[in-house]
Amino acid sequence: MTRVAVLGSGSWGTAFSLVMAEAGQDVMLWARRPELAAAINADRVNVDYLPDLVLPQNIRATSDVAEATDGAQIVVLAVPSQSLRENLGRWGDHIGEDAAVVSLMKGIELDTGKRMSEVITDAAGIDPARVVVVSGPNLAKEVAQRQPAASVVASTSPRMRARVAEACATPYFRPYLGGDVIGTEIAGATKNVIALACGMASGMGMGDNTLASLITRGLAETARLGTALGADPQTFLGLAGVGDLMATCASPLSRNRTFGYALGQGKTLQETIAATKQVAEGVKSCKSILDLALSLDVEVPIVENVEAVVYEGRSTREVVAALMSRARKLETS
């Protein structure tokens, strides 16, 4: 049995806690609010995020980070990407020196353009070899229902990725090992923005041809950006790439797709935030991904047009026209 701390009690943090607990690990789930931690311990349910999931007894909750991380051999980070640096400023000293540090987050930091693994090493002084990225088509609600799913467990350290993969392997959750941290993270961040675009298209009443085109060209943008950063192109054809992209762009369970759908129906950004009671990750990351692409002179027209809707107030119909009127080019260029 491995001692695991999961810092973040949202949908995916809670679902991944279930996976690790049912793989036989001793899990401490950190919740920001003491009352939520107390309710989870009393009722075995995270009513705020996954109210239909009864958590096993080997998951305990706390609002004390020191208690959560005490003796943890694996520390899982499952907080919003743009809050990671601030949180690590408080948490870094509590992470054990040989603990594997797992990132479940999918985003690019605003202002710095850093991937989440880079923020972890920068903000907490963690050796990059200790960082492990878990990414794939893993919609939290389906994982919580124990529906079969697979994911990539990526790290530059074979020892660390093997440790984490062993700790999260269950009959319904299958981890695959990977060494391409850059590609895994770029795929995970960019697919959220492509899912926003797909949601917008669906909200405008567009059909499967449009969605298939957006997904395919979105994958091309993701691969261009990733390879410019040194990623392995094969990563984008795997679970962290096309697998996660398809799930996030097509499923009504996807927060990014749902958020984009509301924008496509003509709601403003603020109206959509009020209606969904949250800001989708792609909304936060589209600007940082675009800035990163521009710094590398990489064309990302879908990301660019999503950013124009979110930050510049352009209408979804305007950006569709802009995308369709771009100069013709070779598909593979």
N, C-alpha and C positions, 0 to 999 in steps of 0.2 A: 504494500500500500504506500502510495506517494502522497505527501502532504501538499495540497494545492491551495493557493489563494486566488480567487477571482475578484478583481477590483472593478466593480461595475455591475449593477443589478438590473440593467435594462433587459430587453427581450433576448438579445443574443448572449449576453453575459449569463443570464439565467439558464438559457437552453444549453450553453456549453458547460455550465456547472453540472447539469443533469448528465450530459455525456460522460464527463470525467468521473462523476460519482458512480454511474452504472458501469464504468470500466474498472471500478474497484478502488477509486482514490478517496482520500479523506479531504473534503472540500470545505473551505471557508469562503463564503460569499459576502463581499463588502457592499453595503448599501450606504449611500450618502445620508439618508434620513434614519435616525435611530428608531422611529416608529415603524418604518418599513421592515427593518431588520428584526424587530421584536415580533411583528406580525408573521413574518416568514417562519421564525422559530416556533411560534405558538400554533399556527394553522397549517404549516408546510406548503403554503401557497404564496406566490408573488402576485397579489391581486392587481397591482398596477399594470403589469405587463403580460403575464401569462396566467390568467386566472383559472384556466381549466387544467393546469398542470399541478399535480401533487408531487412535491419534491421528496426524494428519499431521505432517510434518517441520517445518512452520512454527508449531507449538506447542512452546515450550520451558518447562520448569518450574523453579521456584526457591523456596527458603524465605526468601529475602531480599527484603523489601518494597521497599527502595531500588533493588535491581536490577530488580525486576518493573516498577516505575513509571517508571524512568529513560526520559525522552523520550516517555512514553505520551501520545497525543492523546485516548485514551478509556480511562477507568479504570472497570472493572466491579466492583461490590461484590456478592458472592455468599456472605455469611456468615449464620449464624442471626440473626434480627432482634434478639433480646434481647442479643446480644453486639456489635451494631454500634457503639454509642457508645464502648464500651471500646476496640474495635479502632481506631476513627477517632482516638482520643486519641493513638495511636502512629503512625498512618498519615498524618494530615492534612498534615503538612509535606512529605510526599513526592509529593503530588498536584500536577501542573503547574497554573499559573495560568489557562490557557485550555482545560484538558482537560474534555471532557464526562465527567460522573460518572454512571454508570448504576447504578440500583438494580434488582436481580433479587429483592429480598426482599419478603415478603408478611406483614406483621405490624403491630401497634400496640405501641409501647413501653410496658412496665409503668411505673406510677407517674406518667409524664408525659402519657400519652395521645397522644403525637406519632406521626404517620405517619413512614415511613422517610425520605422526602425531607426532612422537617422535622428529623429527627435528623442527617442529613448536613449540612444548613446550620448547625445549632446546634453540633454537636460539632467540625466541621472548618472552620467559617467559609466554607463554599462559597456563592457567589452562587446563589440559587434558580433563576435562569435557566440555570445550567449543569447542573442535575440532570435526568436523563432516567429515566423509569420504563418498564421492559419487562414486559408482563404479558399473559397469554392462556392458552388451553388448551395448555400446553406440558409435558406429562409427559416428564421427562428421558430415560427409556429409549426412548421412541418417537422423540424428536428424534435421539438417538444412532443409531437405526436408519435415520435419514434419511427417515422417513415424513412426508408433507406436513403442515405446521402453519402457523398464522398467529398473529401477536401484535400488540399495540398498542405503539407507541413514543411515549410521551407526555412532553411538556415544554411549559413556557410559552414556550420559545424555539424558533421555527421553524428557526433555524440549527442548534441542537444536536440537535433530533429528526431533522432531515434527515441530519446527519452520522452519527448512530448507525444510522438505518434503512439508509442506503447501505452501512454497514460490516457489516451482518448479513443482507443479502438474498442468498439462495441459491435454487437450483431447488426446494428442499424447505422452505424457511423464508421466509414472506412477511410482511414488516413493514407495518403500516398506521400512518399518522401520527395523533396525537391531541394535543389541548391541555388535556385535563381530567386533571390530575395527581391532584387530590383523589379524583375518582370512581374512577380507575384503581386507586389504592392502597386505598381502602376496599373495593372489590369484591374485590381480591386477598386482603386480610386476612380479611374476613368469610367468604368461601367456604370457608376451611379449617375454620371452626367448624361451618358447615352440613354439610360433608363428614363431620365427626365424628358429627353427628346421624344422617346417612344410614347410616354404618357401624354405629352402634348399632342402628338399626332392622333392618338386614340381619342382624346378629348375633343378634337376637331372633327371626329367622325371618319378618319382615314382607316383603311383596312390593312390586310395582311401584306400586300405588296409594299406598302409604305414602311411597315414595321420591319419587314425582312431587309429592305434596303438600308434603313437606319442602323439595324443591328450589324449588318455586313460592313457598311462603311465606317461605323463606329469601331468595329474591331480593327479595321485598317488604321484608323487614327491612333488607337491604343498601341498597336504594334509599332507604328512609326515612332511614337514618343518613347516607348520602352527601349527599342533598339538603339535610339540616339543616346540613351543613358547607359547602354551596355548590357541590356537584357538579352536573354536567349530567345530568339523568335519562336521557338517551339513552345515556350510557356504560354503564348497567347492562343494556342490551339488546344490547350488542356483545360483542366477543371477551373483553375484560377482565371483563365482567359475566357474562351467561348462558353464554357460551362456556366460560370457565374454571370456572364453577360446575358445569356438566354434566360436564366431564372429571374434576374432582376428586371429585365425589359418586358417580360411576358406575364409575370404573375401579378394578380391583384393584391397579393400579400406584400408586394414590394412597396416600401414607403416612397421611394424615389419615383416610381411609375405613377403611384397614386397622386403624388404632389404635382407631377407634370400633367396628369389628366385634368386636374382642376384648373391649371393655368391654360390648358388647351380649350377649356370650356369658356374662357374669357374672364376668369377671376383674376384679380390683382395678386401680387405677391403677398401683401398683408392679409387680404381676404383668404388666401389659401392657407397661410399660417394659422389664422384664426379657426378655419374650418377643420384642419387636420390636427391642430393643437401641438404641432412640432415643425421643426425646420429640417427637411430631408438633407442627408449628407451631401448629395450632389449640388444642392444650392450653395452650401458653404464652400465646396471645393472647386466649383467650376472656374472661379476667378484665379485661384492658385494654380490650377492645372493649365489654364490658358497662359498665365504669366510664365510658367515653366516652359511650355511649348515655344512661346515667343523667344525666350532666352536661348533656345536651342535651334531656332529657325525651322521649326517643325510645323507643318500645316495641320490644323485640327479644326476644320470648318464647323462640324457639329458642336463641338465644345464652345467654339467662338460664338455661335448663334444662340446657344442656350444661355451663355453669359450675357448676351445682349438683351435677352428677355428678362433675366433675373435682375441685372444691375443697371441696365440702360433704359428699361421700360418699353422696349420694342414689342410689338404684337407678335403672336405666334404665326399669324398669316404672313407677316413681313419676312420672318426668318425662313419660312418654307420657300417663299419666292426667291430669297437670296441664295439658298442652297441649290435650288433647281436651275438657277441661271448662271451658276459658276462656269468658267471656261472648261471646255471638254478636254479630257486628258486620258492617258492610258490607265486602265484600272489598277495596274500593279505599280504605278509610279507614285 
